Structures are given as structure tokens and as C-alpha cells.
Amino acid sequence: MSPEKDSASRAPQAAERGVACAADEAIDRLGPLDPVRALYVHVPFCASRCRYCDFPTQAAPANDPRMGDYVEGLVMELFRRSRAGELADVRTVYLGGGTPSHLGIRHLSSLLYALSLCVSLSRDDMECSMEANPESLSERMVLDMWAMGVNRLSIGVQSLDDDVLRLLGRPHDADAALRAIDAAHLRFENVSCDLMCGIPGQSARTLVRDVERVVAAGVSHVSVYPLAIEEGTALERMVARGELLELGDDEQAEHMEAAHEALEAAGLARYEVASYARPGFACRHNIAYWTGVPYRGIGAGAASMLQGSAGRVRLTDGCVTDELSMREAVLEDVMLGMRLAAGIADEEAARACASVPALGGVLERLRAQGLVEVREGRVRPTRRGWLCGNELYGAILECPLDPLDRPSH
């Protein structure tokens, strides 16, 4: 190695050590840590990059050696976290991305074998989800992943309209998506699919048709996400050039309501802002995020949330991205609870109001505005609160706190 390359390689390591120290100090301020209950493993590779994607992902061919190197790094990190005792209480695992199925059977088997040594995947109460895309999900992969401890598959369908799929830059067509759902049912009862709405050229009628077709294919869980045209994406450039007309908030809300009515009519109840499930099939990993459960993220760009008696810290790639006092964490938990159709229990709301006295007035104003309701022993979002989520969440997070309550950085 040349002196220049050697110097360059040491600089990031030194920077990482500095970041790690800052993270260690933030974690130390939390006091004794609550156990980590959820584990997220990020796979940043895809067959191609979709036009709407701003996630930390990259396109890679199926035989790209970077994928093997990356999996080796994940395995080492899993063993390190396991030896430190961080994974002993994990009850949900989620392999997301990117496209985990794009890794191929060999790399996925290595990763899942390491997971099985670090986390009790065979427990009856363990939920282990894996994301897959239609173009890379084979029948053999379904059989192997089930045998290695995955018990929930989430398939990125997005649409069953080939014109819409081409607009989004998806590497599959509608027939491939339906074949992937059929393949998943070779072993999996718990099969989810993602759909997108609010897409230029899409109507509420065609969205409902997509919903009806995936329900008829036998999925037990559906997530419906409104398209967000993010900065730096191919879709943003197309909008800027006048090639696409972005749908407004009212049209997106119309799509969300149309999907809601079709899914509930088919027996899938909304349990979270964007997610619907048959009884017993709500995603426990999703719910962990919205109920203040500490989670550990492993992989490039994966986020972690750790908490103790003094507050809460979020980290990404070893760097502290957010540090909350205990009272700020209380407010955040109330806000996150409003993402759930069930909301929060009256007792939890009362404890939160005792911790942050101004919250009681905020919740009362939200009820007067028709954004929340108090019913059956719970404070929960109304239909309007679901559709106007940013207004609801912002009001809770902006609730006044004692100015001395900010964490020291």
C-alpha cells in the first residue's frame, strides 16, 4: 500500500473513533439501558435503482463481489453485538433494504445462519421478516428461507399496472409480482405486499383494482404508501422538466381513502397509518417502532434507538442523530402512538400528561379540532387525524417543555 493510501485509510478510522466516543458518551448519559427487542438488518443492494428511491441503496449485478464482502461485515457485526449481550432479548427481526432477496441464496443462507446463532429464530414468539422483490424471489429461495427461520415475507409489488411500474422504474411486471406471491405461499402463511398510491397516471379506480388483485392472491398484510417525490431522485428531475405532474394532497388522500375502504371490505383492518392486516397478522416489528421499543440497526445507513431511565438516543452508522430527554421521549411516544389506529391507553396518556403538563391542553385542542378522540379507554386518531397526520404529529411534538429539559450534548 502506498503512503498516500495508507494515510487515507487511517483518516476515516480516526474519524470513526471520534464519532464512537461521542456516541459512547451519549449512551452513558442514558443510565442503565432497556433491552433491545427489535433488530433491523439493512441490505443496500438492488437489481436497479427505482426512480423514486432516496434510500441508502445501490444497484449491483447478481454476481457483484461487494455483496459477499458486505454480508461478511454483517456477520461480524452480528457476532460482535451478540457477544456484547445486546441481542439476547430480541423478539422481532427484519431484513430490509434495498432488496435482501437480491443477495441470492448463498449469501442469504450465510446471513441467516449467523442470525440463527445470535438470535433465537426458532422461538415460537419470534417474528423474522424479509423483504423480497418479484424479480429475485424464486421457489427455491422461498423453501430455503423458511427452513432457515424466516417466517414472514414482505414483497415489493408497488403496482399491478405495467405502465405505472415502468414509470416507477421497477425491474418487474405485474405478472412477475403475482407469481412471486404464489411462490411465497409454498411455505409462508404470513405474506405481505407493498403498494404505492398517489402516482402520476394512477387513479383511485386502478389503485382499488390493484388492492383487490393482491387480496385475491391471498396476502395477509398490505402496506399502502403515498408516493413522495424526494429531492435528488429521477422522478424529481422528471417533475422539474415538466414530464410529470405531481399529485396534490387532496388526490393522495382520495387514493388512501379508496384503498382503505377496499382493504377493510376485504377483511384487512388498518392498524397503522399505512398498514392493514388480517386478524393476527399485524407486523410486530412495525408496531415495535411505534411503541417506543428499543431497536438495533445493523448495516450501512441502519438506524438504532437505545433508551434508559434518563432518555433516548438514535444513532446511524455509529453517529448520534438524535438525543432526547425523558420528557421529550414521552412526547415522542405519544406522537408515535398516534400512528397506530388503536392510539394509546388512557393510563398512558395520563402518565404522559403528568410528565409534560402542557400536553393535556394540546390533546384537548386536538380533540376539539376533530383530530383525536377518546373512546373505549383510549386516545386515538380520528379518520381526519389519520389523513392529516403531519398536523396531528407536529402539534404533539411542539408541545411546550421546560426549556431546561433539553439534553446536554
Buried (B, 14 or more C-beta within 10 A) or exposed (E): EEEEEEEEEEEEEEEEEEBEEBBEEBBEBBEEBBEBBBBBBBBBBBBBBBBBBBBBBEBBEEEBEEBBEBBBEBBEBBBEBBEEEBBEBBBBBBBBBBBBBBBBBEBBBBBBEBBBEBBBBEEEEBBBBBBBBBBBBBBEBBBBBBEBBBBBBBBBBBBBBEEBBEBBBBBBBBEBBBBBBBBBBEBBEBBBBBBBBBBBEBBBEBBBEBBBBBBEBEBBBBBBBBBEBEEEBBBBEBBEEEEBEBBEEEBBBBBBBBBBEBBEEBEBBBBBBBBBBBEEBBBBBBBBBBBBBBBBBBBBBBBBBBBBEBBBBBBBBEBBEBBBBBBBBBBBBBBBBBBBBBBBBEEBBEBBBEBBEEBBEBBEEBBEBEBBBBEEEBBBBBEBBBBBBEEBBEBBEEBEBEEEEEBEE
